[in-house]
Amino acid sequence: MSSQVAVVTGGTRGIGEAVSIALSKAGYSVAANYAGNKERAAQFSERTGIPAYQFDVSDFEQCQTGVAKITEDLGDIDIVVNNAGITRDRTLHSMEFEQWNEVLQTNLSSCFNMCRCVIEGMRERGFGRIVNIGSVNGQAGQYGQVNYSASKSGIHGFTKALAKEGAGKGITVNAIAPGYVDTDMVRAVPERVLEKIIRTIPVGRLGRAEDIARGVLFLVDEEASFITGSTIDINGGQHMY
Ligand code: NAP
């Protein structure tokens, strides 16, 4: 049997990179998407042998073209990991509409865009695995992040609704809510703020991208067919409810 095909959005850096590598090592045929950092994408592909595909997941037409190209190159898509995400942190009273919109489009509309492009094929074939990367800040809210928190909260609702639609067709849809993970995104947080955050994590450290990849690997397994509509919190104990 040929290996299952997995697409990881934002799959060339940070959490996505670890997910791409973990899936590839587990025998999946992986396509890693990215937005515009060609240098990092080229280094990633050279190092891992995993092909990288540049398209903007906030743009539906680009997703259609990207998915078509991946399907042509690797075959029908069995697994989608909606991982691409950005922050544009500001308090609401100083936030421009553009900062709201860019985050909503990139983090949340991207889930619609990617899932819409693959869902009919998954339904026809009676199999699919979708994992959406949410955030602890979508669950608990975060100062200066109404845009980001709203987008990630939206992902959790999206996940449950689509899980209900896919359940009778062999398609599982789950989310992972990472806590603070040591990637470029978190390295952008001022050091004094980060130190404060780490003090709130019972495990006493930031997460590693591989901690999140482990959860994805678990959820995409064929044997995980009874797990759908769920959210796995991977946050070092920072937030429990
Ligand atoms: P990161 O290091 O900043 O990497 C982001 C990745 O997403 C890059 O590959 C980037 O591509 C890609 N990307 C951004 N906008 C895109 C677009 N419009 N189209 C396609 N790709 C796009 O981020 P990260 O920290 O690994 O975060 C990954 C996911 O986990 C995000 O959804 C984030 O919200 C979530 N998360 C992260 C943390 C954390 O602590 N790091 C915590 C909770 C949740 P380029 O390389 O081309 O820019």
Residues whose N, C-alpha, C, O or C-beta is under 5 A from the ligand:
A	BS01	NAP	G10 G11 T12 R13 G14 I15 G16 N33 Y34 A35 G36 N37 F55 D56 V57 S58 N83 A84 G85 I86 T106 I133 G134 S135 V136 P178 G179 Y180 V181 T183 D184 M185 V186
